[in-house]
Amino acid sequence: MPFIKTEFPGLQIFEPRIFEDARGYFYESFNQKAFEAAGIHNRFVQDNQARSTYGVLRGLHYQLPLAAQAKLVRVIEGTVLDVVVDVREGSPTYGKSYTIELSAENHRQLFIPKGFAHGYVVLSETAVFFYKCDNFYSKEHEGGIIYNDPNIKIDWKIDLNDAVLSDKDKILPILGEHKKGFKFEL
């Protein structure tokens, strides 16, 4: 299974091998042994799925230690722009964002280690977003960064006047004023 490392330590793109024929396609979306061979030793305990329409922007969210979560994210239907921001103090990519288009067509997945704020925006008419987590959700450990932080300058690939946001996501703090708790470790 091909994994592509990014310049962000621990952040990896997974491009599964697709088998297509007249019946359709087949691929292995997760194989613990293959992920471990790529250095990903997380044990996933929770699956989440969300359906959204064009312009829905979710994020940027993270869970603080002791409830921090690594995630394996993918799109089952439609297209999203997936975005992460490194919030691990001491990381060479601290405060920087990484974006990737995930779609039902490209079958790409993104492994997001603990210590990244995560969000996405729907670029297609609708999208179904699916992700695995290696820890359970905890409301008490929620953290986040505002989607339009002027210091990060994320290009969400849509007119932000068209963005559909939750009330919670509209009032998240900027980087530096966010809840801290992650230290970079090799």
C-alpha positions as YAML, in Angstrom:
chain: A
units: angstrom
residues:
- id: 1
  name: MET
  ca: [0.00, 0.00, 0.00]
- id: 2
  name: PRO
  ca: [1.58, 3.28, -1.02]
- id: 3
  name: PHE
  ca: [2.10, 5.94, 1.62]
- id: 4
  name: ILE
  ca: [3.37, 9.42, 0.82]
- id: 5
  name: LYS
  ca: [5.11, 11.38, 3.57]
- id: 6
  name: THR
  ca: [4.51, 15.12, 3.73]
- id: 7
  name: GLU
  ca: [6.87, 17.79, 5.04]
- id: 8
  name: PHE
  ca: [4.82, 17.70, 8.27]
- id: 9
  name: PRO
  ca: [6.30, 15.07, 10.60]
- id: 10
  name: GLY
  ca: [3.85, 12.18, 10.98]
- id: 11
  name: LEU
  ca: [1.30, 13.46, 8.43]
- id: 12
  name: GLN
  ca: [0.96, 10.90, 5.63]
- id: 13
  name: ILE
  ca: [-1.17, 10.46, 2.51]
- id: 14
  name: PHE
  ca: [-2.39, 6.96, 1.77]
- id: 15
  name: GLU
  ca: [-3.18, 6.13, -1.87]
- id: 16
  name: PRO
  ca: [-4.69, 2.64, -2.01]
- id: 17
  name: ARG
  ca: [-4.24, 0.35, -4.95]
- id: 18
  name: ILE
  ca: [-7.53, 0.29, -6.89]
- id: 19
  name: PHE
  ca: [-8.70, -2.83, -8.75]
- id: 20
  name: GLU
  ca: [-11.18, -1.88, -11.47]
- id: 21
  name: ASP
  ca: [-13.07, -3.92, -14.02]
- id: 22
  name: ALA
  ca: [-16.49, -3.99, -15.71]
- id: 23
  name: ARG
  ca: [-18.18, -4.63, -12.34]
- id: 24
  name: GLY
  ca: [-16.75, -1.51, -10.69]
- id: 25
  name: TYR
  ca: [-13.81, -1.28, -8.30]
- id: 26
  name: PHE
  ca: [-12.37, -2.79, -5.14]
- id: 27
  name: TYR
  ca: [-9.72, -1.55, -2.75]
- id: 28
  name: GLU
  ca: [-8.48, -2.19, 0.73]
- id: 29
  name: SER
  ca: [-9.12, 1.02, 2.66]
- id: 30
  name: PHE
  ca: [-7.36, -0.13, 5.81]
- id: 31
  name: ASN
  ca: [-4.98, -2.93, 6.69]
- id: 32
  name: GLN
  ca: [-3.35, -2.80, 10.13]
- id: 33
  name: LYS
  ca: [-0.18, -4.62, 9.00]
- id: 34
  name: ALA
  ca: [0.34, -2.28, 6.05]
- id: 35
  name: PHE
  ca: [-0.19, 0.80, 8.19]
- id: 36
  name: GLU
  ca: [2.25, -0.50, 10.82]
- id: 37
  name: ALA
  ca: [4.82, -1.11, 8.08]
- id: 38
  name: ALA
  ca: [4.45, 2.60, 7.25]
- id: 39
  name: GLY
  ca: [5.10, 3.53, 10.89]
- id: 40
  name: ILE
  ca: [1.45, 4.05, 11.87]
- id: 41
  name: HIS
  ca: [0.81, 1.99, 15.00]
- id: 42
  name: ASN
  ca: [-2.46, 3.57, 16.12]
- id: 43
  name: ARG
  ca: [-5.36, 1.37, 17.17]
- id: 44
  name: PHE
  ca: [-8.58, 2.88, 15.90]
- id: 45
  name: VAL
  ca: [-11.55, 2.72, 18.30]
- id: 46
  name: GLN
  ca: [-14.22, 4.94, 16.75]
- id: 47
  name: ASP
  ca: [-15.57, 5.58, 13.24]
- id: 48
  name: ASN
  ca: [-17.41, 8.80, 12.34]
- id: 49
  name: GLN
  ca: [-19.29, 9.80, 9.21]
- id: 50
  name: ALA
  ca: [-20.79, 13.15, 8.16]
- id: 51
  name: ARG
  ca: [-22.84, 14.18, 5.13]
- id: 52
  name: SER
  ca: [-22.73, 17.84, 4.16]
- id: 53
  name: THR
  ca: [-23.61, 20.14, 1.27]
- id: 54
  name: TYR
  ca: [-21.51, 22.60, -0.73]
- id: 55
  name: GLY
  ca: [-19.79, 25.24, 1.37]
- id: 56
  name: VAL
  ca: [-20.16, 23.49, 4.72]
- id: 57
  name: LEU
  ca: [-16.92, 24.20, 6.56]
- id: 58
  name: ARG
  ca: [-16.20, 22.12, 9.64]
- id: 59
  name: GLY
  ca: [-13.22, 22.98, 11.81]
- id: 60
  name: LEU
  ca: [-10.56, 23.55, 12.76]
- id: 61
  name: HIS
  ca: [-10.91, 21.09, 15.68]
- id: 62
  name: TYR
  ca: [-8.71, 18.94, 17.90]
- id: 63
  name: GLN
  ca: [-8.94, 17.03, 21.15]
- id: 64
  name: LEU
  ca: [-6.48, 17.89, 23.92]
- id: 65
  name: PRO
  ca: [-4.48, 15.29, 25.81]
- id: 66
  name: LEU
  ca: [-5.68, 12.97, 27.51]
- id: 67
  name: ALA
  ca: [-8.35, 12.60, 24.83]
- id: 68
  name: ALA
  ca: [-6.17, 13.55, 21.84]
- id: 69
  name: GLN
  ca: [-7.06, 11.77, 18.62]
- id: 70
  name: ALA
  ca: [-5.11, 10.62, 15.58]
- id: 71
  name: LYS
  ca: [-7.41, 10.29, 12.56]
- id: 72
  name: LEU
  ca: [-7.54, 8.51, 9.25]
- id: 73
  name: VAL
  ca: [-9.86, 10.53, 6.99]
- id: 74
  name: ARG
  ca: [-11.40, 9.91, 3.57]
- id: 75
  name: VAL
  ca: [-14.34, 10.88, 1.38]
- id: 76
  name: ILE
  ca: [-16.91, 8.29, 0.30]
- id: 77
  name: GLU
  ca: [-19.03, 10.63, -1.85]
- id: 78
  name: GLY
  ca: [-18.14, 13.98, -3.41]
- id: 79
  name: THR
  ca: [-15.08, 16.17, -2.87]
- id: 80
  name: VAL
  ca: [-13.69, 18.12, 0.08]
- id: 81
  name: LEU
  ca: [-10.67, 20.27, 0.75]
- id: 82
  name: ASP
  ca: [-9.14, 18.75, 3.87]
- id: 83
  name: VAL
  ca: [-7.04, 21.07, 6.03]
- id: 84
  name: VAL
  ca: [-4.77, 20.51, 9.02]
- id: 85
  name: VAL
  ca: [-2.76, 22.95, 11.14]
- id: 86
  name: ASP
  ca: [0.17, 21.75, 13.23]
- id: 87
  name: VAL
  ca: [-0.37, 22.83, 16.88]
- id: 88
  name: ARG
  ca: [2.54, 20.82, 18.35]
- id: 89
  name: GLU
  ca: [4.80, 23.31, 20.12]
- id: 90
  name: GLY
  ca: [8.39, 22.87, 18.97]
- id: 91
  name: SER
  ca: [7.43, 21.26, 15.67]
- id: 92
  name: PRO
  ca: [9.29, 22.52, 12.58]
- id: 93
  name: THR
  ca: [5.86, 23.01, 10.96]
- id: 94
  name: TYR
  ca: [4.12, 24.57, 13.99]
- id: 95
  name: GLY
  ca: [1.37, 26.97, 12.93]
- id: 96
  name: LYS
  ca: [1.54, 25.96, 9.28]
- id: 97
  name: SER
  ca: [-1.35, 24.51, 7.33]
- id: 98
  name: TYR
  ca: [-1.48, 21.60, 4.92]
- id: 99
  name: THR
  ca: [-4.30, 21.11, 2.43]
- id: 100
  name: ILE
  ca: [-5.28, 18.18, 0.23]
- id: 101
  name: GLU
  ca: [-8.29, 17.45, -1.93]
- id: 102
  name: LEU
  ca: [-9.97, 14.20, -0.94]
- id: 103
  name: SER
  ca: [-12.67, 12.73, -3.13]
- id: 104
  name: ALA
  ca: [-14.63, 9.60, -3.90]
- id: 105
  name: GLU
  ca: [-12.80, 9.58, -7.23]
- id: 106
  name: ASN
  ca: [-9.18, 9.81, -6.03]
- id: 107
  name: HIS
  ca: [-9.70, 7.47, -3.01]
- id: 108
  name: ARG
  ca: [-6.93, 9.27, -1.12]
- id: 109
  name: GLN
  ca: [-6.84, 9.16, 2.65]
- id: 110
  name: LEU
  ca: [-4.94, 11.34, 5.09]
- id: 111
  name: PHE
  ca: [-3.45, 10.06, 8.32]
- id: 112
  name: ILE
  ca: [-3.45, 12.92, 10.83]
- id: 113
  name: PRO
  ca: [-1.38, 12.35, 13.98]
- id: 114
  name: LYS
  ca: [-2.27, 13.81, 17.36]
- id: 115
  name: GLY
  ca: [-1.42, 17.48, 17.66]
- id: 116
  name: PHE
  ca: [-3.09, 18.78, 14.50]
- id: 117
  name: ALA
  ca: [-6.18, 20.94, 14.25]
- id: 118
  name: HIS
  ca: [-8.37, 19.50, 11.50]
- id: 119
  name: GLY
  ca: [-11.14, 20.78, 9.27]
- id: 120
  name: TYR
  ca: [-12.62, 20.50, 5.82]
- id: 121
  name: VAL
  ca: [-14.91, 22.29, 3.40]
- id: 122
  name: VAL
  ca: [-17.24, 20.63, 0.91]
- id: 123
  name: LEU
  ca: [-16.38, 21.53, -2.69]
- id: 124
  name: SER
  ca: [-19.01, 19.35, -4.42]
- id: 125
  name: GLU
  ca: [-22.81, 19.53, -4.27]
- id: 126
  name: THR
  ca: [-22.72, 17.03, -1.38]
- id: 127
  name: ALA
  ca: [-20.04, 14.97, 0.32]
- id: 128
  name: VAL
  ca: [-19.86, 12.07, 2.73]
- id: 129
  name: PHE
  ca: [-16.80, 12.33, 4.96]
- id: 130
  name: PHE
  ca: [-15.60, 9.28, 6.91]
- id: 131
  name: TYR
  ca: [-12.88, 9.03, 9.54]
- id: 132
  name: LYS
  ca: [-11.38, 6.65, 12.04]
- id: 133
  name: CYS
  ca: [-10.17, 7.89, 15.45]
- id: 134
  name: ASP
  ca: [-7.76, 6.26, 17.86]
- id: 135
  name: ASN
  ca: [-9.42, 7.75, 20.93]
- id: 136
  name: PHE
  ca: [-12.98, 8.46, 22.00]
- id: 137
  name: TYR
  ca: [-14.51, 11.93, 21.70]
- id: 138
  name: SER
  ca: [-14.54, 14.01, 24.89]
- id: 139
  name: LYS
  ca: [-16.40, 17.33, 25.02]
- id: 140
  name: GLU
  ca: [-14.25, 18.46, 27.96]
- id: 141
  name: HIS
  ca: [-11.11, 18.15, 25.82]
- id: 142
  name: GLU
  ca: [-12.31, 20.08, 22.76]
- id: 143
  name: GLY
  ca: [-10.02, 22.67, 21.23]
- id: 144
  name: GLY
  ca: [-9.94, 24.60, 18.01]
- id: 145
  name: ILE
  ca: [-8.65, 27.42, 15.86]
- id: 146
  name: ILE
  ca: [-10.76, 29.83, 13.83]
- id: 147
  name: TYR
  ca: [-11.01, 28.87, 10.16]
- id: 148
  name: ASN
  ca: [-10.07, 32.36, 8.92]
- id: 149
  name: ASP
  ca: [-7.09, 33.02, 11.20]
- id: 150
  name: PRO
  ca: [-5.22, 35.89, 9.46]
- id: 151
  name: ASN
  ca: [-1.85, 34.48, 10.53]
- id: 152
  name: ILE
  ca: [-2.44, 31.08, 8.90]
- id: 153
  name: LYS
  ca: [-4.14, 32.38, 5.72]
- id: 154
  name: ILE
  ca: [-5.81, 29.16, 4.58]
- id: 155
  name: ASP
  ca: [-7.15, 29.19, 1.03]
- id: 156
  name: TRP
  ca: [-10.36, 27.21, 1.45]
- id: 157
  name: LYS
  ca: [-11.02, 27.24, -2.34]
- id: 158
  name: ILE
  ca: [-14.49, 28.77, -1.88]
- id: 159
  name: ASP
  ca: [-15.81, 32.29, -1.36]
- id: 160
  name: LEU
  ca: [-15.95, 32.44, 2.45]
- id: 161
  name: ASN
  ca: [-19.20, 34.42, 2.16]
- id: 162
  name: ASP
  ca: [-20.69, 31.10, 0.99]
- id: 163
  name: ALA
  ca: [-19.26, 29.14, 3.94]
- id: 164
  name: VAL
  ca: [-21.79, 27.40, 6.18]
- id: 165
  name: LEU
  ca: [-20.44, 27.22, 9.73]
- id: 166
  name: SER
  ca: [-21.67, 26.10, 13.12]
- id: 167
  name: ASP
  ca: [-22.03, 28.79, 15.77]
- id: 168
  name: LYS
  ca: [-19.18, 27.11, 17.67]
- id: 169
  name: ASP
  ca: [-16.82, 27.29, 14.69]
- id: 170
  name: LYS
  ca: [-17.51, 31.01, 14.19]
- id: 171
  name: ILE
  ca: [-16.01, 31.93, 17.59]
- id: 172
  name: LEU
  ca: [-12.93, 29.71, 17.85]
- id: 173
  name: PRO
  ca: [-9.71, 31.52, 18.85]
- id: 174
  name: ILE
  ca: [-6.75, 32.35, 16.62]
- id: 175
  name: LEU
  ca: [-3.50, 30.39, 16.78]
- id: 176
  name: GLY
  ca: [-1.59, 31.44, 19.89]
- id: 177
  name: GLU
  ca: [-4.79, 32.06, 21.84]
- id: 178
  name: HIS
  ca: [-5.96, 28.47, 21.38]
- id: 179
  name: LYS
  ca: [-5.93, 25.81, 24.10]
- id: 180
  name: LYS
  ca: [-2.43, 24.36, 24.21]
- id: 181
  name: GLY
  ca: [-1.18, 20.97, 25.28]
- id: 182
  name: PHE
  ca: [0.85, 19.37, 22.48]
- id: 183
  name: LYS
  ca: [4.65, 19.13, 22.43]
- id: 184
  name: PHE
  ca: [6.45, 17.93, 19.33]
- id: 185
  name: GLU
  ca: [8.11, 14.54, 19.72]
- id: 186
  name: LEU
  ca: [9.98, 12.59, 17.06]
...
